[in-house]
Amino acid sequence: MDSKFEHKKIEEKILKRWEEGNYFHAERDPKKKPFTIVLPPPNASGKMHTGNVLMIAIEDLLIRWKRMQGYSALWLPGTDHAGFETQTTFERELRKKGKSRFDYDRNTLYSMIWNFVQENKGLIETQIRQMGASVDWSRYTFTLDNDAVDIVLSTFEKMEKEGLVYRDDYVVNYSFKWGTTFSDAEITFKERKDPLYYIKYGPLTVATVRPETKLGDTALAVNPKDKRYKNFVGKVIEFEDVTGPNSLKVIADSYVDPKFGTGVLKVTPAHDKNDFEIGIRHGLEVKNVISTDGRMSANAGKYADLKVLEARKQITEDLQALGSIEKIDESYEHLVPVDYRSEDYIEQLVLPNWFIKVDHPKKSLKKPALDVVKQKKLKIFPKWREITYTRWVENMHDWAISRQVVWGIRVPAWYKLDENPEITLAFLDDTGNFITGKAGELLKDYSLETIEKGLQTLYAPKSSKYVVSKTSPGTGYLQETDTFDTWFSSGQWPLVTLRYPNSEDYKYYYPTSVLETGWEIVTRWVSRMVMFGIYLTGDVPFHEVYLHGHIRAIDGKKMSKSLGNVINPEEYMEKYGVDALRMGLISGTANGKDFNFPRDKIIGYRNFANKIWNMTRFMLMMMEKEDITKYADLILPSKEAEKAMSKKDKEVLKGLEGLIKKVDKNLVKYRFADAGEDIYQFMWHEVADNYIEHVKNLEDKKVSLGVLHHVMTECLKLLHPFMPFVTEAIWQEIPRADSVDLAASPWPQA
């Protein structure tokens, strides 16, 4: 045995040993209980970050523990195409070459992104392997594999037939930066200081931070209990506006907050979700004055084509010239919607999109997803995170599932152009020129083949006729260019990875056992998987959910490139070893709370790896001195040997039994940090500081060395799911009764 533990020397060697032993391939066995985890799919073209490392450490711990307990333990690996994130990354590469996505038709762009992902996806797969993740690579899934896509398309077809899918103009969260819509769960709110303008509408005054949207106002609203405006309700107010004489009806709606501003609300259904709902209740016109390019639309009259902020400035000046601005509060603080990835501003626009009806009267998706948690058919750990899930599902609105990006699974809807002449098309002609216009006009000058070959985008009004089909319904059709929201496809991940509905894996391993992921996607991802699982199978996709916390920077701040405090896990793996990084992160994740990156603990567990290496070397040296060179020479703990045992021997064995019980109890409750700490304390203090020192001073060591050998091997089994590399390397050095590797050894029994 080498004089010291060097992780760089053993990690690759141990990985090869496990792979050659095929230990991580799960076999369906009717005599065994299944235990299944699906790996939350990281971005196929991304790199490992600290959250990925924590996720893999926890899931590998669970799967190794259950495999050693005798379960048919399957850990399903895969990667995600990651929708607009990947497309955005690729577009940055294009810009470096002086190109943009607008230089290519959508099929060419898709192929280019596909090749880009294939070139880079090996990186994340290699990193998963280097982490020692005991996944079954023979069952690997990429979210754009043909089988995976087919399952997603079949789900959409089924939902459309059952009336759960619809297409409609709707106020959506739209990002000018990304050129796509966002679901409610994908936006957050950021506090910002903006001027609050008090604008006169004849005898009434409205407080707003957005003067430019007044061009889309279709009513004024007051609270029905507000006595100040009782006499105005139902009347039409006439006033001079920036576009000329104007008039708006005053309506009463309980949404209006009498305490905000003047208590009068301008209702702009096209650019505010709450206003949109008011508009539905009162039958108001929806007047869109902002376009998807971030400029004012034709409905904005003389302000058309101005960027939003330019229009705000110009309209404010024009209102001041009219004497229509009563006052301006320059220090108004409020929350603005931003996307959760880049914190870029989110506009609310009315666009035709594909939606899922989550609360259909005949087949509700959200009610069963809520009931399974309330009825304890699905348990969430830690318990205090459950409220995040239940509140989200209770308040869930219809879900916009379409995105205006190329990279993803294309919505399987087809439009016949001669039946839909109002469809707007954008394409490259045979010479590469960009062409856009209405289908009815374009077909006079261009063939359908030319349009289809160069197609970039297709925008169909909500009244358009369409056919849902995986393949073209016939000649004269063009397919929808919107793709599915990645949460729509990854929401079916447990089903996709198990090849639902007819595979033997699905029949044996579904429902899966536990989903382990970060708490921040309990709304965006977990709730959707539960909805789809119950909808398609009648059962939950997993029995339990464990939500780990965020890892912050060492200083406690959120990791950010701009702050320069992003931690690269590869550097810690290189310097301290995979085991130390894994165990260090696990020790920080107490009860699913956010925690600072535990650098000191990682160093401490590097030292612990050295400690147990040296403990083993010392034990082997003592055995050699006693002429115990093979397993058969050992006097192992037994009923017969008990008479020869000392009080110290019995104490350490009793301590081991207590440790096994505590570790099992804590792992069942997902208290990983507690379980790891118990093993650490017992091995370092009870075994090394106490028992080994006792054995060292004995004249006759034979009985106690048998006890020590037993304690050490059982402790290595307990520690193996936490620190698999060093424990397996040590295991190979210890005389044993058989040649079974530690990865395939049975779990200790108390």
ABEGO torsion letter per residue (X at the ends): XBABBBAAAAAAAAAAAAAAAGAABBBBBAABBBBBBBBBBBBAABBBBAAAAAAAAAAAAAAAAAAAAGBBBBBBBBBBAGEAAAAAAAAAAAAAAGBBAAABBAAAAAAAAAAAAAAAAAAAAAAAAAAGBBBBAAABBBAABAAAAAAAAAAAAAAAAAGABBBBBBBBBBBAAAGBBBBAAABBBBBBBBBBBBBBBEABBBBBABAAAAAABABBBBBAABAAAAAABGBBBBBBBAAEBBBBBBBBBAABBAABEAGBBBBBAAABAAAAAAAAAAGBBBBBABBAAGBBBAAAEAABGBBAAAAAAAAAAAAAAAGABABBBAABBBBBBBBAAAGBBBBBBBBBBBBBBAABAABBAAAAAAAAAAAGABBBOBAAAAAAAAAAAAABBBBBABBBBABEBBBBBBBBAAABAABBBBBBBAAGBBBBEBAAAAAAABBAAAAAAABABBBBBAABBBBBBABBAEBGBBBBABBBBAAAAAAAAAAAAAGOAABAAAAAAOBBABBBBBAAAAAAAAAAAAAAAAAAAGBBABABBBBBBBBBBAAGBBBBAAAGABBBAAAAAAAAEAAAAAAAAAAAABGGBBBBBBAAAAAAAAAAAAAAAAAAAAAAAAAAAAGBABAAABBBBBAAAAAABBAAAAAAAAAAAAAAAAAAAAAAAGBAAAAAAAAAAAAAAAAAAAAAAAAAABABAAAAAAAAAAAAAAAAAAAAAABAAAAAAAAAABBBABABBAAABBBBBX
